[in-house]
Each structure stands twice: as C-alpha cells, then as structure tokens.
Amino acid sequence: MIKVLSWVLLLGVLISSCTKPDRKASPSAYMVDLLEKITEQNHTYRHPYMHELRIAHYDSLWRQATGGEKKLDYHYKKSMALLNAGRSVEAVASFQSLYEALLEYQDDYPEAVNAQLVNLESLIAISYLRQGEQENCVMNHTSASCIIPIAAEGFHQLPDGSSRAIETYTRILQDNPDALDARWLLNIAYMTLGKYPNQVPDDWLIPPETFASEYPLKKFTDVAPQLGLATRALSGGTVIEDFNQDGYLDIMVTSWGLQDQMQYFQHDGEKADDAMSFTEKTTEAGLEGLVSGLNMVHTDYNNDGLPDVLVLRGAWLEEHGRHPNSLLRNDGPNSDGVPVFTDVTEEVGLLEFMPTQTAVWSDFNNDGWVDLLIGNETPTEKFYKFPVRFYLNQGGKSDSVSFTEGAEIAGIKLTEYIKGVTAGDYDNDGWADVYISTLAGRNFLFRNLGATSDGIPRFEDVTEAAGMLEDMKTFPTWFWDYDNDGWLDIFVSGYNRGTAGSIAHQVAAEYLGLPFEADMPRLYHNNGADSTGQPTFTDVTQEANLHQIMHTMGSNFGDLDNDGYLDMFLGTGDPDFRSIIPNLVFRNNRGKQFQNVTTAGGFGNLQKGHAVAFADLDHDGDQDIFVNMGGANYGDVYQNTLFENPYSSSDSANHWITLRLIGTQSNRMAIGARIEIVVTEREALRSIFRDVNTGGSFGSNTLRQEIGLGSSSLIDTLQISWPTSQTIQTFTNIKADQSLVITEGNNEVQTTIY
C-alpha cells in the first residue's frame, strides 16, 4: 500500500508541478514541461536504463563493500552498466578484473564460480564485438555496415574489437563446443573482418549456404546516409505521410530515450533536383522539446484532412514507464510550407500515465470518426495494473473533438502485457474487429458485434471459437489478406527466446539444423464463414514456409516487387547485446508460401530493428522501406535506414496504382475502407484486395494505398467499399501507373501530381 500511495503522490507532484506554462494557452509547452518533470523523476539509478547513474552508484557501493560476495555483486552490476552505457572498452577491463577476482574463490566454490566465469567470458567477448561495431558500423558508418553477408565496403577498418572477440570466442568454444551463441557470434566477427568463410575453423563454421535467399529478389540499397536520414538514435517509431499536403511524403521518427528529441523530415519535392531529398524541419514544425516515444501511429482524428500523430511512451519500463502519450494535432502548413503540430493530449481527454508502445486507430462504431485502442503493459504478478484503454471519438457530438474511455462497457478491458494491437473486419460484416498480442502466454481475437443505441460497440472474445487459442508469447501483429481471397488473415510474430540464454544460441541452432527453443510466428489463414456464418482460422505457418525464428520487434508489410501480393519486413532483436541477428524479409509467392529474401535484397542488418514503414518516397511507382534502428540500452544506438526499391527502373518492373481515398460520411482518411481491384493477368481474371490502414502494430505506413498490379497495364474494375455509408463505388477501365484521388460519393476520379 505504501508503494501504491507513493506513485499516486508522484503523479500528483508531476501534474501540480506543471501548472506553468498555461495549459490552454500553450498545450505543447505544457507537455514539454511535463516530459521534463518525468525525466527528472526518473533520474535515478533505480531506473533500469539510467546506466551512467548505475555505474556511479555501484562503483560507490563496490568501493565501500567489505564482504567478498557483495563486492563481487557490485562489481558485476557496474560492469554490466558500463556495457549497456556503450563504454565497451571500460566494460572489457571491468569484466576482466572481475574474472580475476572470481578465480580466488574457484577452489572453495567450483560449481558456482565456474558458471560465473563462463558468463563473464561471454560478456567480455560481446564487449569486444560491440567495441568493433561502435568504432566501425556506428562511428564510420556506410550503407553496407552490419548487413549480412557483409560486403567489402562494410568490413571493419579498425579491426581490434572484432579480432579480440574472435580470440575470446575461440577460447569459449575450445572449452565448450556446444556454446552455439559463441559459435554464431564468432562467425559474425569473422565476417566483419572479411575473413568469412575461408578463415573460420571448420568445426565452428556456419556454412554460407544457410544464409542464401529463396528467391532472386533485386538488391535494395540503403540511401539514408546520402539523404541525411541516417540519424543515430535508440529504438523508436516511424511514420510516413504527406503532412503538409504538398503531394510528397514526409518522415517522422522518434527515439525512446527520455531526452531523445523526435524529428520531422520534410520531402523537398519539386524544389530539389533529386526526386528524393529531405530537410529536417523539427523546430519549424513545433516539435522542439517533445521527446521520447517507442512507437507512433497516425490518423486524422478530427476529420480536417490533415494527418495527426499519436506518440506512444513508457514501454518495457514497468513501474518506471508511467509516461504520457502525445496526440499531436496537425494545424496545417505555415507560410513556409511546414506543418505545425500542437500537443492536444489533455485537451481531448487522452492524458494518462501508463507504459505502452502499441495502439490502433479505427472507426469501431462506424460514426465517421476514428476511435483509439491502446494496449498497455502489465507484467504478471505485479500489484499495479495498466488495462487496455478504448477511447471513443466524440467528434460528431460537439464542436470540439474529444474522446471518452469505454473499454469496460465495450467488453474489451484486458490487463495483460500487451505488445501488439490491430484492427480489421475479419468476418466481412462491416464492423472493425480486434486482435491483441501479448507476452503473457495467450492472444485475443475480439469480434465487434456492432454499436448499440449508446454508440459504444460491443466486443466478444472469440479466440477459442475461431481456432486460435494457444499458449505463446508474441509481439507485432496485423490483419492482411495475404492470399487475395477477400478474407482478412492474421500474422503474429513470436517473441520468446527459450531457456538457453541469448536468442543467438537459438538462431545458430536453427541455421545448423539442430533442435532449438523459441515461440514461432503464426500465420492464421481465414477460412471464410462456416455454417454458423462466422469465419474460423487455420494455422498455416508450416505450409507457408514461415516456421522460422523471427524474434520480431518492429515490422510491417508492403509489396516489394509490385506483384500484387503483400510481403513483410521484420525488425529483430532484444536489449541483450548478444542478440545480433539479421532483420528478415519475406516475399509472398502468389499467396501460397513465403520466400526468405533477406540476403538477396540486402536487408539483413545485424543491428536492432524497430518501427518499419513502406512507402513510395521517390514517386517512381514502387515502395521503399524506412526502418528505425537502434536498441533499448543507451549504448546501443544505430543509424536509421532507407532502402530504395530498384524495381521501377528494371526490365522486370510491374505495374502499379496509387490511391488516396477521402471519406465524406466515413472518416476522412478512409481507414477501414475495402478495395478490390480486378485485373486480367495471363489471360485470367485476378482480384487484389486491400484494407486502408497503416500496416503492422509497430511502424506506420502511409495511408495512401500503393498497390502493385503485376503485369497488368489496365484495371478492369476498381471497387471501393466505404465503412460508414456502407456504399460501394465502382470504376472501370483505369490505366495503371498513375496516382488517383477518389472521394466518397463522387464518381469522378481525380489524377494527382504524385
């Protein structure tokens, strides 16, 4: 009870101490002040990611300790804090000093000490490897840095870190040939020096063919360094959208550090000689001081035609994660063409203090205004609870837009460790349903039964009835129609490394064909309506060639080669520095199975991958991919990447169409609208289905629908199903390779400049 009261008092201090500046006169300044106060309150060694404070704290305790066991414990905690802070050279020295100190106790406590010595050797090795990454991939970054298989331009020019890592991993493997994480990281270290595979000892070699792609996808190139987009930060969120309504897509990114400034990069459009050029306009956009955020999702919450952004904060931090989210209202471009954002979180009724990184916008009651579902994180067996929040948009009921919380009435008030939420109409009844991913051991499918007279939709847990009740730990998730049959399927990625240490151990076992532990992803195929009128799902992960370790964080889907089938990009990793595993990309092979194209496409970055967004940033008809990179620990920074799609300029380029839908009765951004395109390909009719949304649960695609058409240069039929009006608009004989605007209720199609 004392601890509960202390948090209540803390929140009272936070709110009362932020009475200036005036909330109504300067709402953004109020949020900036609030975030500053939260940073101050979290400025303590007890915070798990305040590494510099933890170094000082444990160093002080270590120097004062007299007992051997306590002194060793403080020494270890200080060493870990040095590694996590990015002080890798000092971490090596500290771990080595601790190793020597432990040897004095080996004769008296051999079993316990030997286990600790093994762990310390692993930490010494990864400290060396991290030193090499920092000196080369981070400080001397190139477009080829850390992308497996590492090309010559990505080889380390400063070899000391990787060389010493090789020496240490060699000793580990000589003592324990079954140390698969050491074997994996040894191969990586050799790669960084250009010595893989020829100089890797045969007994420990991971064969090159295990990295081969299953389809010869064309190589994508990271162009972020040339465009000024390779900003160095921690894990965070990504949104791609046309924020200033000039026809060109802009980029917004966050980094989760308490003092990490969010950034806005505006597309230079016609003013640039290059078709893809960006200028940072963070200050001009009114974002200065708005910091932190592990994820973002965007929408047009007030139906003014301007995309707004929700910043999500506090994830992974448990009791330290009582941070506010931020709803940033887009007030339109200023005289210089830069959109200006205002924080309206408190004004619209969304100010709360809970840890989260996942949310979804959808019009759940079909009143023409998007609502908001936020999945918060409650670890098991904790006294504090952070339930799901379900905010209904009251925009149609008053002059000003606000939200009312109604999770309990709607029947969706969960209290779980939620990592992914997604919305889609899986039963084709016109109401948006919900799927929720958790780290607690099970996921949830909620069917939307429709709104009653009070305007609040009611949800029913149909997980078991739909054939999806399983015991598993998962992270990102989404609805999509991967096989173009008109019924939304569900993908959810596993996030459980098993019991054998780092995920590198499990990945090495998988690559070598050995037994491994990890929660696999699930691809649930929608079987369509059964005799009761309700769809069931079948787990087709094995048949679809997706029964692979993914350990996914940020991820999203799009169309790599414009064949009309949705592919996916999976960012991988976890806070452990030994989680050096490639990001993964899978190509959809005509809705039958997926092909791993990671190495062929040049996507396999070994650093931590977070929010992913697909969008045609250079307006050439194919989708590029922006990935927010970096880990959780303050020493695990990395550059963000932008993979430019090469297909439009190739001989094998497919056709495409870009659609911007504008709702009139339905919500302005047309979230939840259904698109069916019918084309003739290989002398047969073929349908391509899309739902208007921002993609996966960690990363926010543009709401423009960029749709590949395969070899078809003409759309026979284009059909739009609008969510609120329930009307269907049909257009015929539309030429491919153009961008169109379609407005609900208007049968005239507008051709656009983009």
Buried (B, 14 or more C-beta within 10 A) or exposed (E): EEEEEEBEEBBEEBBEBBEEBEBEEBBBBBBBBBBBBBBEBBEEBEBBBBBBBBBBBBBEBBEEBEEEEEBBBBBBBBBBBBBBBBBBBBBBBBBBEBBEBBEEBBEEEEEEBEEBBBBBBBBBBBBBBBBBBBBBBBEEBBBBBBBBBBBEEBBBEBBEBBBBBBEBBBBBBEEEEEBBBBBBBBBBBBBBBBBBBEEBEEEBBBEEEEBEBBBEBBEBBBBBBBBEBBBBBBBBBBBBBBBBBBBBBBBBBBBBBBEBBBBBBBBBBEEEEEBBBBBBBBEBBBBBBBBBBBBBBBBBBBBBEBBBBBBBBBBBBBBBBBBBBBBBBBBBBBEEBBBBBBBBBBBBBBBBBBBBBBBBBBBBBBBBBBBBBBBBBBBEEEEBEBBBBBBBBBBEEEEEBBBBBBBEBBBBBBBBBBBBBBBBBBBBBBBBBBBBBBBBBBBBBBBBBEBEEEBBBBBEBBBEBBBBBBEBBBBBBBBBBBBBBEBBBBBBBBBBBBEBBBBBBBBBBBBBEEEBEBBBBBBBBBBEBEEEEBBBBBBBBEEBBBEBBBBBBBBBBBBBBBBBBBBBBBBBBBBBBBBBBBBBBBBBBEBEBBBBBBBBBBBBBBBBBBBBBBBBBBBBBBBBBBBBBBBBBBBBBBBBBBBBBBBBEEEEBBBBBBBBBBBBBBBBBBBBBBBBBBBBBEEEEBBBBBBBBBBBBBBBBBBBBBBBBBBBEEBBBBBBBBBBBEEEBEBEEBEBBBBBBBBBEEEEBEEEEB
